[in-house]
Amino acid sequence: MSVVIDSKGEAERAARIIRDSGGQVVGRTRLQKLAYLLEITGLGSGFAFEYRHYGPFSEELANSISIAESLKLLTEEEHSTWWGGAYSVFTASPTAEKNSATGVDPARKRILKLGQKANPVSLELAATAAYLALEGNPDPWEETKKRKPEKAEKWLENAKQLYSNLRSVTVPKQMPSI
């Protein structure tokens, strides 16, 4: 039995996340967490996630972003940080914007807006806690703190507030109460 992969369709779904986020997303981690939040709220595109160092991660999404760039549905520009690291800026192509026949679901737009405005570390912590809760962890905030002590020390309270704001959005599938 062979599996048919619709890489163009996956690329379009990945590019749509960027388009629906206002046309631009700064950071690979932010993009992954935005997509994850959409998935767990029933507003996603069908990407599968697993836990990695920075929390929920989809290899399928990462590959789809690369394909979307090759299809010119988006661009990715890499920039250097002052401390020697790098980050990416993803921008939806004007063609992708014009090809959007439907408006963005208001709940999807709100989740993306909250995620875009959030501190990236707070977003990472909130998504991690949600992932752990959905995996059945009895105290996802405490487990997040154990897994990411340096980040949690400074950003955990902000992450909890962000999570509360995300949970206040009326979505098809409610985020876990934690």
Secondary structure by P-SEA (a helix, b strand, c coil): cbbbbaaaaaaaaaaaaaaaaccccccaaaaaaaaaaaaaaccccbbbbbbcccccccaaaaaaaaaaaaaccbbbbbbbccccbbbbbbbbcaaaaaaccccccaaaaaaaaaaaaccaaaaaaaaaaaaaaaaccccaaaaaaaaccccccccaaaaaaaaaaaaacccccccccc
